[in-house]
Amino acid sequence: MLIDFFYTLRAAKLPVSVKEYLTLLEALQAGVVGPRNPEACSLEDFYHLARCTLVKDEKHYDKFDRAFAAYFHGVEHVADFTRDIPAEWLRQALQRLLSEEQKAAAPRYDYDQLFDELRKRLEEQTERHAGGNKWIGTGGTSPFGHGGHNPQGIRIGGKGGNRSAVKVWEQRLYRDYDDTQELGTRNIKMALRRLRRFAREGSNLELDLPDTIRATAANAGCLDIKMVPERHNHVKVLLLMDVGGTMDEHIQRVEELFSAARAEFKHLVFYYFHNCVYDYVWKNNRRRYAEKIPTWDVIRTYNKDYKLILVGDATMSPYEILQPGGSVEYNNDEPGAEWLQRLTHAYPHHVWINPEPQGVWEYRQSIGIIRQLVGGRMYPLTLKGLEEAMRLLSK
């Protein structure tokens, strides 16, 4: 049973083992979802059960959704549904009131035709449509989109109104976990969680179930509740971020990284610099000249237990790194390379996160110099790059 489904998942490069497959079959036979007859289990129920038992990491949800759709829809090539639908196509400008005659005339397709037609729309449509009965859009009677009416369509984006959509997994709500997709704050948080070291702190707030069971058994069955302090992420992070100039192109992505880091790490200290770290940094960009913080003070204040994360595009003149007075803003006494070496020596656990596409790194001399100064520990600001950087820091 479902052997072909198992091989479809393996062909999609999902790390699914035979043990997990057998767990799925046992859950079906035990009636975990739907009736005890596995053949009577709804496809929606089976989707959630299969994802729960077969997928152990959220980053694989997107691949699972594609493989699931390919297997159950009979689609030979999953790539037919990988095209991103522009958000503008799904913007609902107004709520159109449809007459009963218009609703009754809404186009209807059987289950297989529905996905064939969706594939055709994805190949043919080039602009936004609203209020119609054919294209992907809003407010009409088309089977594709949202905000309108169709008795058996595919809802894409937006909220459901008539609750008549044929399927919901086609939205691929987890597509951002694909390593090739753009980052978002939630995805960055998932990557940063690889850098975790938990310790119990504070008052006794959590139930210690194993100790409670042992104490109760030793107490002749009389309940003996044991409590322990909550666990908190004990990792300490020193975050230095490049700001201004060429970094303006990456503001949104760095802001997402900063927001995720503040949410994930209880012990987070941050400072700003421009292009390269020199003899001072700052906390507030509006008062950067009035409230300079010597870099030496930072090194002396935070010990080597801190994980150093530098964020910058490393794109500048090589003179800004290698020469005294090379800074574009002032006459620095010592080159930036000296300060980077001091920082990496003070903080053995360090990485540099670069928002520039990795494909251009080898064409920029300054990036090569920075990579050498940080011991090759430069990673791109992508989901995969962050996971690799956090894995290195956690060692």
C-alpha positions as CSV (number, residue, x, y, z in Angstrom):
1,M,0.0,0.0,0.0
2,L,1.3,3.4,-1.0
3,I,4.6,2.1,-2.2
4,D,4.6,4.4,-5.2
5,F,3.9,7.3,-2.9
6,F,6.9,6.5,-0.8
7,Y,9.1,6.3,-3.9
8,T,7.7,9.6,-5.1
9,L,8.8,11.3,-1.9
10,R,12.3,9.7,-2.2
11,A,12.5,10.9,-5.9
12,A,11.8,14.4,-4.6
13,K,14.9,14.1,-2.4
14,L,13.0,14.0,0.8
15,P,14.8,12.1,3.6
16,V,12.0,9.6,4.2
17,S,13.0,6.3,5.7
18,V,11.2,2.9,5.6
19,K,10.6,3.2,9.4
20,E,8.7,6.4,8.9
21,Y,6.7,4.9,6.1
22,L,5.7,2.0,8.3
23,T,4.7,4.4,11.0
24,L,2.4,6.1,8.5
25,L,0.8,2.7,7.6
26,E,0.4,1.8,11.3
27,A,-1.3,5.2,11.9
28,L,-3.7,4.6,9.0
29,Q,-4.6,1.1,10.2
30,A,-5.1,2.3,13.8
31,G,-7.6,5.0,12.5
32,V,-5.6,8.0,13.8
33,V,-7.4,10.0,11.2
34,G,-10.8,9.3,9.6
35,P,-12.5,5.9,9.8
36,R,-10.5,2.7,10.6
37,N,-10.7,1.8,6.9
38,P,-7.7,3.5,5.4
39,E,-9.3,3.6,2.0
40,A,-12.1,5.8,3.5
41,C,-9.7,8.4,4.9
42,S,-10.1,11.8,3.3
43,L,-7.3,13.1,1.2
44,E,-7.1,16.2,3.4
45,D,-6.7,14.0,6.6
46,F,-4.1,11.8,4.8
47,Y,-2.1,14.9,3.8
48,H,-1.7,16.1,7.3
49,L,-1.0,12.6,8.7
50,A,1.6,11.9,6.0
51,R,3.3,15.2,6.6
52,C,3.4,14.7,10.3
53,T,4.8,11.2,10.2
54,L,7.2,11.5,7.2
55,V,8.6,15.0,7.4
56,K,10.9,15.8,10.3
57,D,12.1,19.3,9.4
58,E,9.9,22.2,8.3
59,K,12.4,23.2,5.6
60,H,11.2,20.1,3.7
61,Y,7.5,21.1,3.7
62,D,7.7,22.7,0.3
63,K,9.3,19.6,-1.3
64,F,6.7,17.5,0.4
65,D,3.8,19.6,-0.9
66,R,5.1,19.4,-4.5
67,A,5.6,15.7,-4.3
68,F,2.2,15.1,-2.7
69,A,0.5,17.2,-5.5
70,A,2.5,15.3,-8.2
71,Y,1.5,11.9,-6.9
72,F,-2.2,12.5,-6.2
73,H,-2.9,14.8,-9.1
74,G,-1.1,12.6,-11.6
75,V,1.1,15.5,-12.7
76,E,4.2,14.1,-14.5
77,H,6.4,17.2,-13.9
78,V,6.1,19.1,-10.6
79,A,7.7,22.1,-12.1
80,D,4.3,23.0,-13.7
81,F,3.3,24.4,-10.4
82,T,6.5,26.0,-9.2
83,R,6.0,29.4,-10.8
84,D,5.4,32.1,-8.3
85,I,2.1,34.0,-8.8
86,P,2.7,37.8,-8.5
87,A,1.1,39.3,-5.5
88,E,-0.5,42.0,-7.7
89,W,-2.7,39.4,-9.4
90,L,-4.2,38.5,-6.0
91,R,-4.8,42.1,-4.8
92,Q,-8.5,42.5,-4.1
93,A,-9.4,46.1,-4.9
94,L,-13.1,45.8,-4.1
95,Q,-15.7,43.2,-3.2
96,R,-17.8,42.6,-6.2
97,L,-21.5,41.7,-5.7
98,L,-22.3,38.8,-8.0
99,S,-25.9,38.0,-9.0
100,E,-27.4,34.5,-8.7
101,E,-27.3,34.2,-12.5
102,Q,-23.5,35.0,-12.5
103,K,-22.9,32.5,-9.7
104,A,-24.8,29.8,-11.5
105,A,-22.8,30.5,-14.7
106,A,-19.5,30.0,-13.0
107,P,-17.3,27.6,-14.9
108,R,-17.0,24.2,-13.5
109,Y,-14.3,21.5,-14.0
110,D,-13.9,18.0,-12.7
111,Y,-11.0,17.3,-10.4
112,D,-8.5,16.3,-13.0
113,Q,-9.5,19.1,-15.4
114,L,-9.1,21.7,-12.7
115,F,-5.4,21.2,-12.3
116,D,-4.9,20.9,-16.1
117,E,-6.6,24.3,-16.4
118,L,-4.5,25.8,-13.6
119,R,-1.3,24.7,-15.4
120,K,-2.5,26.4,-18.6
121,R,-3.3,29.7,-16.8
122,L,0.2,29.7,-15.2
123,E,1.7,29.3,-18.6
124,E,-0.5,31.8,-20.5
125,Q,-1.4,34.6,-18.0
126,T,0.9,37.7,-18.0
127,E,-1.1,40.4,-16.1
128,R,-3.6,41.0,-13.3
129,H,-7.3,40.2,-13.8
130,A,-10.2,40.9,-11.6
131,G,-13.9,40.1,-11.8
132,G,-13.6,37.6,-14.6
133,N,-14.4,34.0,-15.1
134,K,-11.2,32.6,-16.5
135,W,-7.9,33.9,-15.3
136,I,-6.2,33.8,-11.9
137,G,-7.6,36.8,-10.0
138,T,-10.1,38.2,-7.5
139,G,-13.7,39.0,-7.2
140,G,-15.1,37.0,-10.1
141,T,-16.3,33.5,-10.9
142,S,-13.0,32.1,-12.0
143,P,-12.0,28.8,-10.4
144,F,-8.6,30.3,-9.6
145,G,-8.0,33.1,-7.1
146,H,-10.0,34.4,-4.2
147,G,-12.7,36.9,-3.2
148,G,-15.2,35.7,-5.7
149,H,-17.5,32.7,-6.2
150,N,-16.9,29.3,-7.7
151,P,-18.4,26.0,-6.3
152,Q,-15.2,23.9,-6.9
153,G,-12.2,26.1,-7.5
154,I,-8.7,26.4,-6.2
155,R,-8.2,29.2,-3.7
156,I,-4.9,31.0,-4.2
157,G,-4.0,33.6,-1.6
158,G,-6.5,35.5,0.4
159,K,-9.1,34.2,2.8
160,G,-11.8,31.7,2.0
161,G,-15.4,33.0,1.7
162,N,-17.6,30.3,0.4
163,R,-15.5,27.4,1.8
164,S,-15.8,25.6,-1.5
165,A,-12.1,25.3,-2.5
166,V,-11.2,21.9,-3.7
167,K,-7.8,21.8,-2.0
168,V,-5.7,24.0,0.2
169,W,-2.3,22.4,0.1
170,E,-1.7,23.8,-3.4
171,Q,-1.1,27.2,-1.7
172,R,2.2,25.7,-0.5
173,L,2.2,27.8,2.7
174,Y,5.6,26.6,3.6
175,R,7.4,27.4,0.3
176,D,9.7,30.0,2.0
177,Y,11.6,27.1,3.6
178,D,13.0,26.3,0.2
179,D,16.7,27.2,0.4
180,T,16.4,29.1,-2.9
181,Q,13.5,31.3,-1.7
182,E,13.7,34.8,-0.2
183,L,14.1,35.0,3.6
184,G,11.5,36.2,6.0
185,T,11.8,36.9,9.7
186,R,10.1,33.6,10.6
187,N,12.5,31.6,8.4
188,I,15.5,33.4,9.8
189,K,14.3,32.5,13.3
190,M,14.2,28.8,12.3
191,A,17.8,29.1,11.0
192,L,19.1,30.9,14.1
193,R,17.6,28.3,16.4
194,R,20.5,26.0,15.4
195,L,22.6,28.2,17.7
196,R,21.0,27.1,20.9
197,R,22.4,26.2,24.3
198,F,19.7,25.8,26.9
199,A,20.2,26.3,30.6
200,R,17.7,26.4,33.4
201,E,17.3,29.8,35.0
202,G,14.9,31.5,37.4
203,S,12.3,30.2,39.8
204,N,10.7,26.7,39.7
205,L,8.0,27.1,37.0
206,E,8.0,23.9,35.0
207,L,6.9,20.4,35.8
208,D,9.8,17.9,35.9
209,L,7.8,14.9,34.7
210,P,10.5,12.2,34.9
211,D,11.5,13.3,38.4
212,T,7.9,13.5,39.5
213,I,7.3,9.9,38.3
214,R,10.4,8.6,40.2
215,A,9.5,10.5,43.4
216,T,5.9,9.3,43.3
217,A,6.9,5.7,42.8
218,A,9.4,6.0,45.7
219,N,6.7,7.5,47.8
220,A,4.4,4.4,47.6
221,G,2.3,6.0,44.9
222,C,1.5,9.3,46.7
223,L,1.9,12.1,44.2
224,D,5.1,14.0,44.7
225,I,5.3,16.9,42.2
226,K,8.8,18.1,41.3
227,M,9.4,21.5,39.6
228,V,12.4,22.9,37.8
229,P,13.3,26.3,36.5
230,E,12.4,27.2,32.9
231,R,14.9,26.5,30.2
232,H,16.3,29.6,28.3
233,N,18.7,29.9,25.4
234,H,22.0,30.7,27.2
235,V,23.9,31.7,24.0
236,K,25.4,35.2,24.1
237,V,25.7,37.0,20.8
238,L,27.7,40.1,19.8
239,L,26.2,41.4,16.5
240,L,28.1,44.0,14.5
241,M,26.2,45.4,11.4
242,D,27.4,47.4,8.5
243,V,25.1,50.3,7.7
244,G,24.9,52.9,5.0
245,G,26.3,53.2,1.5
246,T,26.0,50.0,-0.5
247,M,24.2,48.3,2.4
248,D,21.1,50.4,1.6
249,E,20.3,47.8,-1.0
250,H,20.0,45.2,1.7
251,I,18.1,47.1,4.4
252,Q,15.0,44.9,4.4
253,R,16.9,41.6,4.7
254,V,19.2,42.9,7.4
255,E,16.3,44.3,9.3
256,E,14.6,40.9,9.2
257,L,17.8,39.3,10.4
258,F,18.1,41.8,13.2
259,S,14.5,41.4,14.3
260,A,14.8,37.6,14.3
261,A,18.0,37.8,16.3
262,R,16.5,40.0,19.0
263,A,13.6,37.6,19.3
264,E,15.8,34.5,19.5
265,F,18.7,35.5,21.7
266,K,18.1,36.7,25.2
267,H,21.7,37.8,25.5
268,L,22.2,39.9,22.4
269,V,24.4,43.0,22.1
270,F,24.6,44.9,18.9
271,Y,26.6,47.8,17.3
272,Y,26.9,49.5,13.9
273,F,29.9,50.2,11.7
274,H,30.4,51.5,8.2
275,N,32.1,49.3,5.5
276,C,34.8,48.0,7.9
277,V,35.2,48.0,11.7
278,Y,37.7,50.6,12.9
279,D,38.5,52.1,16.3
280,Y,34.9,52.9,17.2
281,V,31.3,51.6,16.7
282,W,28.0,53.1,17.7
283,K,24.5,52.1,18.9
284,N,22.3,54.9,17.4
285,N,22.8,56.0,13.8
286,R,21.4,59.4,14.5
287,R,23.9,60.1,17.2
288,R,26.8,58.2,15.8
289,Y,29.3,61.1,15.9
290,A,28.2,62.2,19.3
291,E,28.1,58.8,21.0
292,K,31.0,56.9,19.7
293,I,31.9,53.6,21.5
294,P,35.6,52.6,21.3
295,T,36.0,49.2,19.8
296,W,38.5,48.4,22.5
297,D,35.8,49.0,25.1
298,V,33.6,46.4,23.3
299,I,36.3,43.8,23.3
300,R,37.1,44.4,27.0
301,T,33.4,44.4,28.0
302,Y,32.3,41.2,26.4
303,N,34.4,38.1,26.9
304,K,35.1,35.2,24.5
305,D,31.9,33.4,25.5
306,Y,30.1,35.7,23.1
307,K,29.5,34.5,19.5
308,L,30.6,37.3,17.1
309,I,28.4,37.8,14.0
310,L,29.4,40.5,11.6
311,V,26.9,41.5,8.9
312,G,28.0,43.4,5.9
313,D,28.4,43.3,2.1
314,A,32.2,43.7,2.4
315,T,32.1,45.8,-0.7
316,M,34.5,48.7,-0.6
317,S,37.9,49.9,-1.7
318,P,40.7,47.5,-0.6
319,Y,42.4,50.6,0.8
320,E,39.6,50.9,3.4
321,I,40.7,47.6,4.8
322,L,44.4,47.6,4.4
323,Q,45.6,51.2,4.8
324,P,45.7,53.6,7.8
325,G,43.5,56.6,6.8
326,G,41.7,54.4,4.4
327,S,38.2,55.1,5.8
328,V,36.0,57.2,3.6
329,E,34.7,59.1,6.6
330,Y,37.7,60.0,8.7
331,N,41.5,59.6,9.1
332,N,41.7,56.3,11.0
333,D,45.1,55.7,12.7
334,E,45.0,51.9,12.1
335,P,43.7,49.9,9.2
336,G,40.5,48.0,9.4
337,A,42.3,44.7,8.9
338,E,44.0,45.3,12.3
339,W,40.6,45.7,14.1
340,L,39.1,42.7,12.3
341,Q,42.1,40.5,13.5
342,R,41.6,41.8,17.0
343,L,37.9,41.0,17.0
344,T,38.4,37.5,15.5
345,H,41.2,36.8,18.0
346,A,39.0,38.0,20.9
347,Y,36.0,36.0,19.8
348,P,37.1,32.5,18.5
349,H,33.5,31.7,17.6
350,H,32.8,34.2,14.8
351,V,31.2,34.4,11.3
352,W,30.6,37.1,8.7
353,I,27.1,37.1,7.0
354,N,27.2,38.7,3.6
355,P,23.9,39.8,1.9
356,E,25.5,40.1,-1.5
357,P,24.8,37.1,-3.8
358,Q,27.5,34.5,-3.4
359,G,28.1,34.4,-7.2
360,V,29.7,37.9,-7.2
361,W,32.1,37.3,-4.3
362,E,35.0,36.2,-6.4
363,Y,34.8,39.3,-8.5
364,R,35.2,41.8,-5.7
365,Q,38.7,42.1,-4.2
366,S,37.5,43.5,-0.9
367,I,35.2,40.5,-0.3
368,G,38.2,38.2,-0.8
369,I,40.3,40.2,1.7
370,I,37.5,40.1,4.3
371,R,37.0,36.4,3.8
372,Q,40.7,35.8,4.4
373,L,40.7,38.0,7.5
374,V,37.8,36.1,9.1
375,G,39.4,32.7,8.3
376,G,37.0,31.9,5.4
377,R,34.0,32.1,7.8
378,M,31.8,34.1,5.4
379,Y,28.3,32.9,4.6
380,P,25.6,34.3,2.4
381,L,22.4,35.8,3.9
382,T,20.3,32.9,2.7
383,L,18.4,30.2,4.7
384,K,21.1,27.6,3.9
385,G,23.9,30.1,4.6
386,L,22.5,31.0,8.0
387,E,22.0,27.4,9.0
388,E,25.7,26.6,8.1
389,A,26.9,29.7,10.0
390,M,24.9,28.8,13.1
391,R,26.1,25.2,12.9
392,L,29.7,26.4,12.9
393,L,29.1,28.8,15.8
394,S,27.5,26.0,17.8
395,K,30.6,23.8,17.8
